[in-house]
Amino acid sequence: MVRVDRVCPDSCTFNALIACCMRNLRFDAATGLFREMRLKGCEPDVVSFNSLICGFFREGKFEAGVDVAREMLDMGFEFSVATCEILVDGLCRARQVAEGHDLVIEFAGRGAVPDGFDCLHLDEALCGMGEVQSALEVVRALWAGGCKPSVVACAALVEGLNLSGDVEGARVLAERAAGEGIIVDVVTFNGLLERMCEMGRSVEANALRVSASKKGFCPDGTTYEVLVAGFRGRERGGKGRGSWKKCWTQDIPTGANVFVK
């Protein structure tokens, strides 16, 4: 192209060559092409970087792939959702979950994680290791950087916090998510309400149900059964006597199949 036809290759040409070299384990050739394209006055794009990162990760060269990602940011390029998925999901598949956690915290601190990136796989991996607080740290860091977690990621974390005993953390997360229109599924929500009622926090559980309902949560029969059982327990314990019926019946939809003796 260059010597015979005097045609300057563009970024698409270079990207195809880089991807081909990486698939054939010719790492030096791929990085050489990457440097050459800049010398030719052809700026790399996110596809160029993603091809390099994906190739390094595919062969287990995780440190080299992460270095490319850092260089990408240093050169003023922005991550795409695919970039983050290659990095984080690749580390999780290689069982380098702690490294994935640290990388997300680092890049979130730099404001590099794009909105739309789903941290579900990382959160599930951390929760599976018993590192629920680390999973919560990831969601908080992404949220602070303007990257909202998905509904599924929120539900997985709420359930993980609830099962680990951090009921207050689960409540705060569910409430914040609902406030921003992220409504977890009714099964996860009911599990949290049930645990709160078991702890004698029926009034707070009902308040959470009311606030979430105003944001789009649709309670089912189990939701009300859990709350009724919680308030009956309060009544037997002598707490809040005379006020429980008023508390739990507020905002019950017309026609709901709920009865009080």
Short mmCIF file of the C-alpha atoms (twelve columns), coordinates in Angstrom:
data_MODEL
# 
_entry.id   MODEL 
# 
loop_
_atom_site.group_PDB 
_atom_site.id 
_atom_site.type_symbol 
_atom_site.label_atom_id 
_atom_site.label_alt_id 
_atom_site.label_comp_id 
_atom_site.label_asym_id 
_atom_site.label_seq_id 
_atom_site.Cartn_x 
_atom_site.Cartn_y 
_atom_site.Cartn_z 
_atom_site.pdbx_PDB_model_num 
ATOM 1   C CA . MET A 1   0.000   0.000   0.000  1 
ATOM 2   C CA . VAL A 2   2.686   2.466   0.986  1 
ATOM 3   C CA . ARG A 3   5.576   1.570   -1.323 1 
ATOM 4   C CA . VAL A 4   3.713   0.678   -4.490 1 
ATOM 5   C CA . ASP A 5   0.401   2.498   -4.465 1 
ATOM 6   C CA . ARG A 6   1.435   5.289   -2.075 1 
ATOM 7   C CA . VAL A 7   -1.744  4.741   -0.064 1 
ATOM 8   C CA . CYS A 8   -1.534  5.647   3.607  1 
ATOM 9   C CA . PRO A 9   -3.216  3.042   5.824  1 
ATOM 10  C CA . ASP A 10  -5.905  4.327   8.173  1 
ATOM 11  C CA . SER A 11  -6.775  3.241   11.712 1 
ATOM 12  C CA . CYS A 12  -9.101  0.478   10.439 1 
ATOM 13  C CA . THR A 13  -6.220  -1.093  8.526  1 
ATOM 14  C CA . PHE A 14  -3.879  -0.892  11.489 1 
ATOM 15  C CA . ASN A 15  -6.541  -2.249  13.861 1 
ATOM 16  C CA . ALA A 16  -7.115  -5.275  11.628 1 
ATOM 17  C CA . LEU A 17  -3.367  -5.984  11.519 1 
ATOM 18  C CA . ILE A 18  -2.974  -5.508  15.290 1 
ATOM 19  C CA . ALA A 19  -5.870  -7.854  16.034 1 
ATOM 20  C CA . CYS A 20  -4.463  -10.453 13.625 1 
ATOM 21  C CA . CYS A 21  -1.011  -10.278 15.225 1 
ATOM 22  C CA . MET A 22  -2.464  -10.660 18.708 1 
ATOM 23  C CA . ARG A 23  -4.493  -13.708 17.676 1 
ATOM 24  C CA . ASN A 24  -1.327  -15.271 16.319 1 
ATOM 25  C CA . LEU A 25  0.640   -14.466 19.490 1 
ATOM 26  C CA . ARG A 26  2.902   -12.011 17.699 1 
ATOM 27  C CA . PHE A 27  2.874   -9.511  20.539 1 
ATOM 28  C CA . ASP A 28  5.996   -7.630  19.481 1 
ATOM 29  C CA . ALA A 29  4.641   -7.189  15.976 1 
ATOM 30  C CA . ALA A 30  1.306   -5.932  17.335 1 
ATOM 31  C CA . THR A 31  2.900   -3.371  19.637 1 
ATOM 32  C CA . GLY A 32  5.267   -2.387  16.821 1 
ATOM 33  C CA . LEU A 33  2.308   -1.690  14.548 1 
ATOM 34  C CA . PHE A 34  0.703   0.293   17.330 1 
ATOM 35  C CA . ARG A 35  3.798   2.528   17.597 1 
ATOM 36  C CA . GLU A 36  4.123   2.771   13.825 1 
ATOM 37  C CA . MET A 37  0.588   3.981   13.303 1 
ATOM 38  C CA . ARG A 38  1.344   6.991   15.468 1 
ATOM 39  C CA . LEU A 39  4.545   7.676   13.525 1 
ATOM 40  C CA . LYS A 40  2.487   7.588   10.324 1 
ATOM 41  C CA . GLY A 41  0.226   10.293  11.752 1 
ATOM 42  C CA . CYS A 42  -2.636  7.865   12.271 1 
ATOM 43  C CA . GLU A 43  -4.046  8.166   15.779 1 
ATOM 44  C CA . PRO A 44  -5.105  4.936   17.507 1 
ATOM 45  C CA . ASP A 45  -8.680  4.632   18.730 1 
ATOM 46  C CA . VAL A 46  -10.431 2.611   21.408 1 
ATOM 47  C CA . VAL A 47  -10.519 -0.435  19.109 1 
ATOM 48  C CA . SER A 48  -6.725  -0.348  18.849 1 
ATOM 49  C CA . PHE A 49  -6.341  -0.422  22.604 1 
ATOM 50  C CA . ASN A 50  -9.064  -3.005  23.119 1 
ATOM 51  C CA . SER A 51  -7.401  -5.340  20.599 1 
ATOM 52  C CA . LEU A 52  -4.121  -5.128  22.491 1 
ATOM 53  C CA . ILE A 53  -5.712  -5.574  25.920 1 
ATOM 54  C CA . CYS A 54  -7.875  -8.481  24.773 1 
ATOM 55  C CA . GLY A 55  -4.904  -10.210 23.158 1 
ATOM 56  C CA . PHE A 56  -2.731  -9.902  26.250 1 
ATOM 57  C CA . PHE A 57  -5.534  -11.094 28.524 1 
ATOM 58  C CA . ARG A 58  -6.337  -14.050 26.275 1 
ATOM 59  C CA . GLU A 59  -2.777  -15.301 26.762 1 
ATOM 60  C CA . GLY A 60  -2.715  -14.614 30.504 1 
ATOM 61  C CA . LYS A 61  -0.491  -11.528 30.219 1 
ATOM 62  C CA . PHE A 62  -2.695  -9.542  32.587 1 
ATOM 63  C CA . GLU A 63  -0.076  -7.074  33.767 1 
ATOM 64  C CA . ALA A 64  0.760   -6.116  30.182 1 
ATOM 65  C CA . GLY A 65  -2.934  -5.673  29.394 1 
ATOM 66  C CA . VAL A 66  -3.500  -3.443  32.412 1 
ATOM 67  C CA . ASP A 67  -0.438  -1.376  31.458 1 
ATOM 68  C CA . VAL A 68  -1.997  -0.787  28.031 1 
ATOM 69  C CA . ALA A 69  -5.209  0.375   29.716 1 
ATOM 70  C CA . ARG A 70  -3.291  2.822   31.893 1 
ATOM 71  C CA . GLU A 71  -1.365  4.098   28.872 1 
ATOM 72  C CA . MET A 72  -4.681  4.575   27.105 1 
ATOM 73  C CA . LEU A 73  -5.860  6.921   29.848 1 
ATOM 74  C CA . ASP A 74  -2.521  8.710   30.046 1 
ATOM 75  C CA . MET A 75  -2.749  9.448   26.320 1 
ATOM 76  C CA . GLY A 76  -6.136  11.094  26.835 1 
ATOM 77  C CA . PHE A 77  -8.358  8.335   25.454 1 
ATOM 78  C CA . GLU A 78  -11.562 7.261   27.195 1 
ATOM 79  C CA . PHE A 79  -12.588 3.727   28.094 1 
ATOM 80  C CA . SER A 80  -15.553 2.185   26.369 1 
ATOM 81  C CA . VAL A 81  -17.870 -0.231  28.155 1 
ATOM 82  C CA . ALA A 82  -16.140 -3.013  26.201 1 
ATOM 83  C CA . THR A 83  -12.751 -1.920  27.586 1 
ATOM 84  C CA . CYS A 84  -13.965 -2.286  31.166 1 
ATOM 85  C CA . GLU A 85  -15.635 -5.614  30.434 1 
ATOM 86  C CA . ILE A 86  -12.427 -6.998  28.898 1 
ATOM 87  C CA . LEU A 87  -10.418 -5.911  31.933 1 
ATOM 88  C CA . VAL A 88  -12.756 -6.784  34.794 1 
ATOM 89  C CA . ASP A 89  -14.457 -9.884  33.403 1 
ATOM 90  C CA . GLY A 90  -11.084 -11.184 32.206 1 
ATOM 91  C CA . LEU A 91  -9.586  -10.882 35.686 1 
ATOM 92  C CA . CYS A 92  -12.651 -12.525 37.245 1 
ATOM 93  C CA . ARG A 93  -12.476 -15.465 34.838 1 
ATOM 94  C CA . ALA A 94  -8.808  -15.877 35.769 1 
ATOM 95  C CA . ARG A 95  -9.830  -15.853 39.447 1 
ATOM 96  C CA . GLN A 96  -7.920  -12.639 40.050 1 
ATOM 97  C CA . VAL A 97  -10.959 -11.091 41.698 1 
ATOM 98  C CA . ALA A 98  -9.007  -8.968  44.191 1 
ATOM 99  C CA . GLU A 99  -7.024  -7.466  41.311 1 
ATOM 100 C CA . GLY A 100 -10.295 -6.743  39.505 1 
ATOM 101 C CA . HIS A 101 -11.609 -4.976  42.594 1 
ATOM 102 C CA . ASP A 102 -8.481  -2.824  42.930 1 
ATOM 103 C CA . LEU A 103 -8.541  -1.957  39.228 1 
ATOM 104 C CA . VAL A 104 -12.165 -0.783  39.302 1 
ATOM 105 C CA . ILE A 105 -11.501 1.343   42.398 1 
ATOM 106 C CA . GLU A 106 -8.444  2.867   40.682 1 
ATOM 107 C CA . PHE A 107 -10.208 3.658   37.417 1 
ATOM 108 C CA . ALA A 108 -13.380 4.853   39.153 1 
ATOM 109 C CA . GLY A 109 -11.209 7.262   41.151 1 
ATOM 110 C CA . ARG A 110 -9.887  8.620   37.857 1 
ATOM 111 C CA . GLY A 111 -13.414 9.001   36.505 1 
ATOM 112 C CA . ALA A 112 -12.573 6.578   33.721 1 
ATOM 113 C CA . VAL A 113 -15.418 4.062   34.066 1 
ATOM 114 C CA . PRO A 114 -18.174 4.877   31.554 1 
ATOM 115 C CA . ASP A 115 -21.836 4.874   32.450 1 
ATOM 116 C CA . GLY A 116 -23.369 1.591   31.362 1 
ATOM 117 C CA . PHE A 117 -20.617 -0.647  32.675 1 
ATOM 118 C CA . ASP A 118 -22.184 -3.469  34.694 1 
ATOM 119 C CA . CYS A 119 -20.144 -4.638  37.685 1 
ATOM 120 C CA . LEU A 120 -22.384 -7.696  38.196 1 
ATOM 121 C CA . HIS A 121 -19.706 -10.328 37.517 1 
ATOM 122 C CA . LEU A 122 -17.240 -8.663  39.857 1 
ATOM 123 C CA . ASP A 123 -19.850 -8.232  42.610 1 
ATOM 124 C CA . GLU A 124 -20.968 -11.859 42.308 1 
ATOM 125 C CA . ALA A 125 -17.359 -13.057 42.442 1 
ATOM 126 C CA . LEU A 126 -16.608 -10.930 45.520 1 
ATOM 127 C CA . CYS A 127 -19.804 -12.021 47.292 1 
ATOM 128 C CA . GLY A 128 -18.976 -15.641 46.474 1 
ATOM 129 C CA . MET A 129 -15.641 -15.167 48.238 1 
ATOM 130 C CA . GLY A 130 -17.359 -13.637 51.272 1 
ATOM 131 C CA . GLU A 131 -15.990 -10.175 50.395 1 
ATOM 132 C CA . VAL A 132 -19.384 -8.489  50.456 1 
ATOM 133 C CA . GLN A 133 -18.047 -5.199  51.800 1 
ATOM 134 C CA . SER A 134 -15.540 -5.062  48.950 1 
ATOM 135 C CA . ALA A 135 -18.418 -5.534  46.506 1 
ATOM 136 C CA . LEU A 136 -20.254 -2.678  48.208 1 
ATOM 137 C CA . GLU A 137 -17.118 -0.537  47.905 1 
ATOM 138 C CA . VAL A 138 -17.082 -1.164  44.151 1 
ATOM 139 C CA . VAL A 139 -20.716 -0.094  43.734 1 
ATOM 140 C CA . ARG A 140 -20.197 3.019   45.841 1 
ATOM 141 C CA . ALA A 141 -17.070 4.002   43.893 1 
ATOM 142 C CA . LEU A 142 -18.826 3.568   40.551 1 
ATOM 143 C CA . TRP A 143 -21.892 5.430   41.753 1 
ATOM 144 C CA . ALA A 144 -19.756 8.315   42.981 1 
ATOM 145 C CA . GLY A 145 -18.214 8.498   39.508 1 
ATOM 146 C CA . GLY A 146 -21.606 8.747   37.819 1 
ATOM 147 C CA . CYS A 147 -21.860 5.087   36.786 1 
ATOM 148 C CA . LYS A 148 -25.120 3.648   38.089 1 
ATOM 149 C CA . PRO A 149 -25.193 -0.075  38.850 1 
ATOM 150 C CA . SER A 150 -27.677 -2.227  36.991 1 
ATOM 151 C CA . VAL A 151 -30.814 -3.585  38.628 1 
ATOM 152 C CA . VAL A 152 -29.356 -7.105  38.652 1 
ATOM 153 C CA . ALA A 153 -26.081 -5.912  40.228 1 
ATOM 154 C CA . CYS A 154 -27.998 -4.041  42.937 1 
ATOM 155 C CA . ALA A 155 -30.208 -7.038  43.645 1 
ATOM 156 C CA . ALA A 156 -27.203 -9.363  43.905 1 
ATOM 157 C CA . LEU A 157 -25.479 -7.010  46.338 1 
ATOM 158 C CA . VAL A 158 -28.603 -6.420  48.452 1 
ATOM 159 C CA . GLU A 159 -29.011 -10.170 48.770 1 
ATOM 160 C CA . GLY A 160 -25.315 -10.631 49.558 1 
ATOM 161 C CA . LEU A 161 -25.381 -7.979  52.282 1 
ATOM 162 C CA . ASN A 162 -28.588 -9.401  53.726 1 
ATOM 163 C CA . LEU A 163 -27.244 -12.956 53.856 1 
ATOM 164 C CA . SER A 164 -23.948 -11.806 55.359 1 
ATOM 165 C CA . GLY A 165 -25.769 -10.120 58.255 1 
ATOM 166 C CA . ASP A 166 -25.282 -6.506  57.150 1 
ATOM 167 C CA . VAL A 167 -28.996 -5.787  57.059 1 
ATOM 168 C CA . GLU A 168 -28.514 -2.056  57.526 1 
ATOM 169 C CA . GLY A 169 -26.143 -1.919  54.561 1 
ATOM 170 C CA . ALA A 170 -28.689 -3.819  52.460 1 
ATOM 171 C CA . ARG A 171 -31.469 -1.445  53.540 1 
ATOM 172 C CA . VAL A 172 -29.447 1.677   52.734 1 
ATOM 173 C CA . LEU A 173 -28.489 0.303   49.319 1 
ATOM 174 C CA . ALA A 174 -32.064 -0.746  48.462 1 
ATOM 175 C CA . GLU A 175 -33.382 2.647   49.545 1 
ATOM 176 C CA . ARG A 176 -30.793 4.583   47.555 1 
ATOM 177 C CA . ALA A 177 -31.341 2.397   44.497 1 
ATOM 178 C CA . ALA A 178 -35.111 2.890   44.682 1 
ATOM 179 C CA . GLY A 179 -34.583 6.642   45.030 1 
ATOM 180 C CA . GLU A 180 -32.841 6.611   41.643 1 
ATOM 181 C CA . GLY A 181 -35.384 4.375   39.967 1 
ATOM 182 C CA . ILE A 182 -33.422 1.135   40.372 1 
ATOM 183 C CA . ILE A 183 -35.992 -1.281  41.799 1 
ATOM 184 C CA . VAL A 184 -34.696 -4.683  42.885 1 
ATOM 185 C CA . ASP A 185 -36.861 -7.744  42.275 1 
ATOM 186 C CA . VAL A 186 -39.652 -8.523  44.723 1 
ATOM 187 C CA . VAL A 187 -38.041 -11.761 45.975 1 
ATOM 188 C CA . THR A 188 -34.850 -9.959  47.021 1 
ATOM 189 C CA . PHE A 189 -36.861 -7.098  48.492 1 
ATOM 190 C CA . ASN A 190 -39.083 -9.447  50.500 1 
ATOM 191 C CA . GLY A 191 -36.023 -11.257 51.834 1 
ATOM 192 C CA . LEU A 192 -34.675 -7.965  53.163 1 
ATOM 193 C CA . LEU A 193 -38.023 -6.999  54.713 1 
ATOM 194 C CA . GLU A 194 -38.311 -10.400 56.368 1 
ATOM 195 C CA . ARG A 195 -34.864 -10.114 57.923 1 
ATOM 196 C CA . MET A 196 -35.644 -6.610  59.186 1 
ATOM 197 C CA . CYS A 197 -38.895 -7.845  60.733 1 
ATOM 198 C CA . GLU A 198 -37.055 -10.727 62.421 1 
ATOM 199 C CA . MET A 199 -34.779 -8.127  64.004 1 
ATOM 200 C CA . GLY A 200 -37.776 -6.209  65.371 1 
ATOM 201 C CA . ARG A 201 -37.489 -3.454  62.757 1 
ATOM 202 C CA . SER A 202 -40.963 -3.869  61.305 1 
ATOM 203 C CA . VAL A 203 -41.727 -0.138  61.258 1 
ATOM 204 C CA . GLU A 204 -38.541 0.563   59.291 1 
ATOM 205 C CA . ALA A 205 -39.313 -2.350  56.961 1 
ATOM 206 C CA . ASN A 206 -42.746 -0.960  56.225 1 
ATOM 207 C CA . ALA A 207 -41.324 2.537   55.704 1 
ATOM 208 C CA . LEU A 208 -38.925 1.055   53.153 1 
ATOM 209 C CA . ARG A 209 -41.820 -0.684  51.424 1 
ATOM 210 C CA . VAL A 210 -43.800 2.574   51.278 1 
ATOM 211 C CA . SER A 211 -40.920 4.670   49.913 1 
ATOM 212 C CA . ALA A 212 -39.995 2.024   47.321 1 
ATOM 213 C CA . SER A 213 -43.638 1.688   46.234 1 
ATOM 214 C CA . LYS A 214 -43.712 5.399   45.442 1 
ATOM 215 C CA . LYS A 215 -40.749 4.843   43.104 1 
ATOM 216 C CA . GLY A 216 -42.242 1.905   41.247 1 
ATOM 217 C CA . PHE A 217 -41.840 -1.155  43.492 1 
ATOM 218 C CA . CYS A 218 -44.823 -3.511  43.218 1 
ATOM 219 C CA . PRO A 219 -45.310 -5.493  46.452 1 
ATOM 220 C CA . ASP A 220 -46.936 -8.902  46.271 1 
ATOM 221 C CA . GLY A 221 -48.866 -10.992 48.770 1 
ATOM 222 C CA . THR A 222 -45.665 -12.232 50.401 1 
ATOM 223 C CA . THR A 223 -44.591 -8.644  51.063 1 
ATOM 224 C CA . TYR A 224 -47.684 -8.014  53.169 1 
ATOM 225 C CA . GLU A 225 -47.529 -11.413 54.851 1 
ATOM 226 C CA . VAL A 226 -43.971 -10.663 55.975 1 
ATOM 227 C CA . LEU A 227 -44.981 -7.268  57.351 1 
ATOM 228 C CA . VAL A 228 -48.092 -8.624  59.077 1 
ATOM 229 C CA . ALA A 229 -46.004 -11.323 60.761 1 
ATOM 230 C CA . GLY A 230 -43.465 -8.700  61.778 1 
ATOM 231 C CA . PHE A 231 -46.044 -6.431  63.391 1 
ATOM 232 C CA . ARG A 232 -47.754 -9.362  65.096 1 
ATOM 233 C CA . GLY A 233 -44.399 -10.185 66.641 1 
ATOM 234 C CA . ARG A 234 -44.077 -6.599  67.861 1 
ATOM 235 C CA . GLU A 235 -47.557 -6.799  69.351 1 
ATOM 236 C CA . ARG A 236 -46.752 -9.975  71.274 1 
ATOM 237 C CA . GLY A 237 -43.558 -8.367  72.504 1 
ATOM 238 C CA . GLY A 238 -45.460 -5.372  73.791 1 
ATOM 239 C CA . LYS A 239 -43.731 -2.875  71.516 1 
ATOM 240 C CA . GLY A 240 -45.734 -0.198  69.807 1 
ATOM 241 C CA . ARG A 241 -49.034 -1.572  71.151 1 
ATOM 242 C CA . GLY A 242 -52.052 -0.004  69.532 1 
ATOM 243 C CA . SER A 243 -50.152 1.503   66.584 1 
ATOM 244 C CA . TRP A 244 -49.141 -1.446  64.415 1 
ATOM 245 C CA . LYS A 245 -52.351 -1.704  62.384 1 
ATOM 246 C CA . LYS A 246 -52.060 1.928   61.370 1 
ATOM 247 C CA . CYS A 247 -48.408 1.492   60.404 1 
ATOM 248 C CA . TRP A 248 -48.578 -1.527  58.170 1 
ATOM 249 C CA . THR A 249 -51.893 -0.813  56.439 1 
ATOM 250 C CA . GLN A 250 -50.830 2.518   54.988 1 
ATOM 251 C CA . ASP A 251 -50.673 2.598   51.206 1 
ATOM 252 C CA . ILE A 252 -52.069 -0.943  50.755 1 
ATOM 253 C CA . PRO A 253 -53.625 -0.978  47.253 1 
ATOM 254 C CA . THR A 254 -57.369 -1.330  46.904 1 
ATOM 255 C CA . GLY A 255 -58.436 -4.955  46.623 1 
ATOM 256 C CA . ALA A 256 -55.283 -6.393  48.182 1 
ATOM 257 C CA . ASN A 257 -55.966 -9.837  49.630 1 
ATOM 258 C CA . VAL A 258 -54.801 -8.960  53.148 1 
ATOM 259 C CA . PHE A 259 -56.865 -9.519  56.276 1 
ATOM 260 C CA . VAL A 260 -56.360 -8.488  59.901 1 
ATOM 261 C CA . LYS A 261 -57.944 -10.242 62.815 1 
# 
